[in-house]
């Protein structure tokens, strides 16, 4: 065994991690808009179930992408981080998307961008 200190990989800069969150969540507003449109009709139209299924798959993909983003190092918050923290603030999202998925997304975002004093 070597006496050399083990060097851990450097943590990503906060801005870089926030930008990765923003890339992963880029389709989120579109999905909310599509789900809202599907909920407006009283009678489902042909293909609506397929579109809903596609939206669910896209949300699952977002969760998977968020899970792979490494936590950020402590540092100065950036505009990208502010945007990353606001993705789930859409009031329609809580009405249209499974609450468990939204909670898990928020937990991933919080883990990635944990407060600088943690």
C-alpha positions in Angstrom: 0.0 0.0 0.0 1.3 3.4 -0.9 1.8 6.3 1.6 0.7 8.8 -1.0 -2.4 10.8 -0.1 -5.5 9.8 -2.0 -6.7 12.7 -4.2 -10.4 12.9 -4.7 -11.7 14.2 -8.1 -12.3 17.9 -7.9 -15.9 18.9 -7.5 -17.5 20.8 -10.3 -18.0 24.5 -10.1 -21.5 25.6 -9.1 -22.1 27.3 -12.4 -21.1 24.2 -14.3 -23.4 22.0 -12.2 -26.3 24.5 -12.6 -25.8 24.6 -16.3 -26.1 20.8 -16.4 -29.3 21.0 -14.4 -30.6 23.6 -16.9 -29.8 21.3 -19.8 -31.4 18.3 -18.2 -34.6 20.4 -17.4 -34.8 22.3 -20.7 -37.9 20.5 -21.9 -39.7 20.8 -18.6 -41.8 23.9 -19.5 -42.8 22.3 -22.8 -43.9 19.1 -21.0 -46.0 21.2 -18.6 -47.5 23.0 -21.5 -48.4 19.8 -23.3 -49.9 18.2 -20.2 -52.0 21.3 -19.6 -53.3 21.2 -23.2 -54.2 17.5 -22.8 -56.1 18.3 -19.6 -58.2 21.0 -21.3 -60.2 18.5 -23.3 -63.0 16.7 -21.6 -62.9 13.8 -24.0 -59.5 12.3 -24.8 -58.6 12.4 -28.5 -56.9 9.6 -30.4 -53.2 9.7 -29.6 -53.5 11.6 -26.3 -52.5 8.5 -24.3 -49.4 8.1 -26.4 -48.5 11.8 -25.9 -49.0 11.4 -22.1 -46.8 8.3 -22.1 -44.1 10.3 -24.0 -44.3 13.1 -21.4 -43.9 10.5 -18.6 -40.9 9.0 -20.4 -39.3 12.5 -20.8 -39.8 13.3 -17.1 -38.2 9.9 -16.2 -35.3 10.8 -18.5 -34.9 14.1 -16.8 -34.8 12.4 -13.4 -32.1 10.0 -14.7 -30.1 12.9 -16.0 -30.4 14.8 -12.7 -29.3 11.7 -10.8 -26.0 11.6 -12.8 -25.0 15.2 -12.1 -22.3 15.5 -9.5 -22.7 17.8 -6.5 -21.2 21.2 -6.9 -18.4 22.7 -4.8 -19.1 25.6 -2.5 -18.9 28.9 -4.3 -20.6 32.0 -5.4 -24.1 31.5 -6.8 -24.6 32.4 -10.5 -27.5 33.3 -12.7 -27.4 29.7 -14.0 -27.9 28.4 -10.4 -30.8 30.8 -9.9 -32.5 29.4 -13.0 -31.8 25.8 -11.9 -33.4 26.5 -8.6 -36.6 27.8 -10.3 -37.5 25.0 -12.7 -40.1 23.5 -10.5 -41.8 26.8 -9.5 -44.3 26.5 -12.3 -47.7 26.5 -10.5 -49.2 24.2 -13.2 -46.5 21.5 -12.7 -47.9 20.5 -9.3 -51.3 20.0 -10.8 -50.2 18.1 -13.9 -47.1 16.0 -12.8 -46.9 13.2 -10.3 -45.9 14.8 -7.0 -43.4 12.0 -6.3 -41.5 12.9 -9.5 -41.5 16.6 -8.6 -40.2 15.9 -5.1 -37.4 13.6 -6.5 -36.4 16.3 -9.0 -36.2 18.9 -6.2 -34.2 16.5 -4.1 -31.7 16.0 -6.9 -31.4 19.7 -7.6 -31.0 20.4 -3.8 -28.3 17.7 -3.6 -26.4 19.0 -6.6 -26.5 22.7 -5.4 -26.4 22.1 -1.7 -25.9 25.4 0.2 -22.4 26.7 0.3 -22.3 26.4 4.1 -23.1 22.6 4.1 
